[in-house]
Amino acid sequence: MLKDKVVLITGAAGRIGASAARGVIAHGGSVALVDVNAEGLDALQADLPAECVLSSLADAGQPEEADRCIAEAVARFGRVDAAIHSAYPRSKGWGTAFEDLQPEFLSEDLSRHLGGAILFSQRMLRHFKQQGHGNLIHVSSIQGVAAPKFEHYAGTKMVSPIEYSAIKAGLIAMTRYLAKYYKGNHIRVNCISPGGILDNQPKTFLDQYRASCNDKGMLESEDVVGTLLFLISEHSRFITGQNIIVDDGWSL
Ligand SMILES: NC(=O)c1ccc[n+]([C@@H]2O[C@H](COP(=O)([O-])OP(=O)(O)OC[C@H]3O[C@@H](n4cnc5c(N)ncnc54)[C@H](O)[C@@H]3O)[C@@H](O)[C@H]2O)c1
């Protein structure tokens, strides 16, 4: 499905990024992995076939670093057909309750997560425009399309941060903006909104969350890969500016 496609993935050492990288390779593509986590990048690269992998240690939200990653991918593979921006920067104050939010951490999270996605888009889309085609995919969340189900968090220390909702809603708005902004350039911009991904959350939370879903509840990162591959592929050739929710019915 992705034969000879070159896909740059930011946040590649993370759960969704690494699963996406495996999926792209399994379907015949090559990957340029970008992450700030050197160990994670090395471990992932060692586990993938060398001929279809390049890794770049970089902060994808820093324009010069994004440019360097794009240049490295082009030098290695000749072009970048698509990019999945799955970087998930978080400040030391991440996960604070609304009442206790600190301005410096709020500012850092808005700037690095939402601002970083905008700046990464700026650099990636500039390259796509020069190249004559491209396909950019952002990763929002169900928290960007609906209010948190606060009742799921009862009896746990977990918080769904307000800035996460704002950032994720911002990514969906940015996706629409950019898809239209690049009209006529053979560039598509889309977004996916996954439900929660399993990561050793407390059983109380998992059970409460499960009650709002249809058949599974919290997902594995592999569960969102099919939608990413579809968006990268020609099967979605005329889909642009969209947000696809992958949440086992959580948002219904
Ligand atoms: N985990 C979930 O439940 C969930 C649900 C819905 C959406 N999402 C979204 O999916 C995306 C990926 O989440 P994940 O669960 O894979 O997270 P993760 O924490 O497993 O991975 C994120 C990766 O991003 C890297 N990273 C952080 N800042 C970076 C930067 N500036 N440049 C490059 N790499 C950077 C980290 O080192 C890490 O490897 C995020 O946007 C997240 O909000 C996650």
The ligand as a Gaussian input file, in Angstrom:
#p B3LYP/6-31G(d) Opt

LIG

0 1
 N       -1.126000       8.266000      24.631000
 C       -2.397000       8.580000      24.472000
 O       -3.281000       8.142000      25.221000
 C       -2.805000       9.472000      23.335000
 C       -4.146000       9.561000      22.990000
 C       -4.522000      10.421000      21.960000
 C       -3.552000      11.172000      21.321000
 N       -2.254000      11.069000      21.685000
 C       -1.283000      11.907000      21.003000
 O       -0.436000      11.092000      20.229000
 C        0.837000      11.735000      20.108000
 C        1.908000      10.729000      20.512000
 O        1.601000      10.245000      21.799000
 P        2.300000       8.960000      22.410000
 O        1.320000       8.314000      23.291000
 O        2.969000       8.175000      21.335000
 O        3.382000       9.676000      23.324000
 P        4.779000       9.147000      23.861000
 O        5.095000       9.931000      25.074000
 O        4.786000       7.648000      23.931000
 O        5.773000       9.563000      22.677000
 C        6.023000      10.892000      22.364000
 C        7.425000      10.998000      21.786000
 O        7.642000      12.355000      21.414000
 C        8.999000      12.653000      21.692000
 N        9.143000      14.099000      21.718000
 C        8.764000      14.965000      22.702000
 N        9.027000      16.215000      22.330000
 C        9.577000      16.156000      21.090000
 C       10.047000      17.123000      20.182000
 N       10.000000      18.424000      20.484000
 N       10.555000      16.717000      18.998000
 C       10.609000      15.398000      18.685000
 N       10.187000      14.425000      19.513000
 C        9.663000      14.813000      20.697000
 C        9.280000      11.941000      23.011000
 O       10.664000      11.776000      23.249000
 C        8.537000      10.626000      22.794000
 O        9.379000       9.643000      22.224000
 C        0.774000      12.971000      21.001000
 O        0.447000      14.080000      20.204000
 C       -0.360000      12.660000      21.925000
 O       -0.979000      13.810000      22.444000
 C       -1.851000      10.219000      22.663000

